[in-house]
Amino acid sequence: GALDIPQISYWSTSTDLDDIALYPRFMRTIPTDQAAASSVCSFWKRQLGLSTVAVLYVQDPFGRAYEEATKVACLALGLTFASEGFSEDESLREKSIRDAVESLSA
């Protein structure tokens, strides 16, 4: 943590914060994006029997990190993976989501 003060986050899921050299006093109370992504990909494959999956994500640092973690986890399980981002801008969001879904459906 900053100034060698321990920091405990209830919200930070980025694996970037796992670097002990950079964040020696950082801890979290929730799983990382990687852990959540691994679980959902495993569920899709083993429980639902899917071979192709798609993710819609908001185009901000949090959404991109989750999309990347999900892509890595799904590909490691042999799933075919597709994704599309949508705008975080409130005025563009609805159209952006529709466009992303349409793109994935093509």
C-alpha positions as CSV (number, residue, x, y, z in Angstrom):
1,G,0.0,0.0,0.0
2,A,0.9,3.6,-0.2
3,L,3.4,4.7,2.4
4,D,3.6,1.0,3.5
5,I,0.0,1.2,4.9
6,P,-2.0,-2.0,4.3
7,Q,-4.9,-1.6,1.9
8,I,-7.9,-4.0,1.7
9,S,-10.3,-3.6,-1.2
10,Y,-13.8,-5.0,-1.3
11,W,-14.2,-3.9,-5.0
12,S,-10.8,-4.3,-6.9
13,T,-10.8,-7.4,-9.1
14,S,-7.9,-6.6,-11.4
15,T,-5.0,-9.1,-11.4
16,D,-2.7,-6.1,-12.0
17,L,-2.9,-5.5,-8.3
18,D,-1.5,-9.0,-7.6
19,D,2.1,-7.7,-8.2
20,I,3.6,-7.9,-4.7
21,A,6.6,-5.9,-5.8
22,L,4.4,-3.0,-6.7
23,Y,1.6,-3.5,-4.1
24,P,3.2,-5.3,-1.1
25,R,0.4,-4.4,1.3
26,F,-2.6,-4.8,-1.0
27,M,-5.3,-7.4,-0.2
28,R,-8.8,-8.0,-1.5
29,T,-12.0,-9.5,-0.1
30,I,-13.4,-10.7,-3.5
31,P,-12.0,-12.9,-6.2
32,T,-10.0,-11.5,-9.1
33,D,-11.4,-11.2,-12.6
34,Q,-9.3,-14.2,-13.5
35,A,-11.0,-16.4,-10.9
36,A,-14.5,-15.3,-11.9
37,A,-13.7,-15.8,-15.6
38,S,-12.3,-19.2,-15.0
39,S,-15.4,-20.2,-13.1
40,V,-17.9,-18.9,-15.7
41,C,-16.0,-20.6,-18.6
42,S,-15.9,-23.9,-16.7
43,F,-19.6,-23.6,-16.1
44,W,-20.3,-22.9,-19.7
45,K,-18.3,-25.9,-20.9
46,R,-19.0,-28.5,-18.2
47,Q,-22.5,-27.7,-17.0
48,L,-24.1,-26.2,-20.2
49,G,-22.0,-28.2,-22.7
50,L,-21.3,-25.1,-24.8
51,S,-18.5,-25.0,-27.3
52,T,-18.8,-21.4,-28.4
53,V,-19.4,-18.5,-26.1
54,A,-19.7,-14.7,-26.4
55,V,-19.2,-11.8,-24.0
56,L,-20.5,-8.3,-24.2
57,Y,-18.5,-5.9,-22.1
58,V,-18.4,-2.1,-21.3
59,Q,-15.4,-0.5,-23.0
60,D,-13.8,0.8,-19.8
61,P,-10.7,-0.5,-17.9
62,F,-12.9,-2.8,-15.8
63,G,-14.8,-4.3,-18.7
64,R,-11.7,-4.8,-20.9
65,A,-9.9,-6.5,-18.0
66,Y,-12.8,-8.9,-17.5
67,E,-13.2,-9.6,-21.2
68,E,-9.5,-10.4,-21.5
69,A,-9.6,-12.7,-18.4
70,T,-12.6,-14.5,-19.8
71,K,-11.1,-14.9,-23.2
72,V,-7.9,-16.4,-21.7
73,A,-9.9,-18.8,-19.5
74,C,-12.3,-19.9,-22.2
75,L,-9.6,-20.5,-24.8
76,A,-7.6,-22.5,-22.2
77,L,-10.7,-24.8,-22.0
78,G,-10.9,-25.1,-25.8
79,L,-14.0,-23.0,-26.1
80,T,-14.5,-20.8,-29.2
81,F,-14.7,-17.2,-27.8
82,A,-16.1,-14.0,-29.3
83,S,-16.6,-10.7,-27.7
84,E,-17.8,-7.2,-28.4
85,G,-17.5,-4.0,-26.4
86,F,-20.1,-1.3,-26.0
87,S,-19.8,2.3,-25.1
88,E,-19.6,3.5,-21.6
89,D,-21.2,6.8,-22.7
90,E,-24.7,6.8,-21.4
91,S,-26.1,8.7,-24.5
92,L,-24.6,6.0,-26.8
93,R,-25.0,2.9,-24.7
94,E,-28.3,1.5,-26.0
95,K,-27.3,1.7,-29.7
96,S,-23.8,0.5,-28.9
97,I,-25.2,-2.6,-27.2
98,R,-27.6,-3.3,-30.1
99,D,-24.6,-2.9,-32.5
100,A,-22.5,-5.3,-30.4
101,V,-25.2,-7.9,-30.3
102,E,-25.8,-7.6,-34.0
103,S,-22.1,-8.0,-34.7
104,L,-21.8,-11.1,-32.6
105,S,-24.9,-12.5,-34.3
106,A,-23.5,-12.1,-37.8
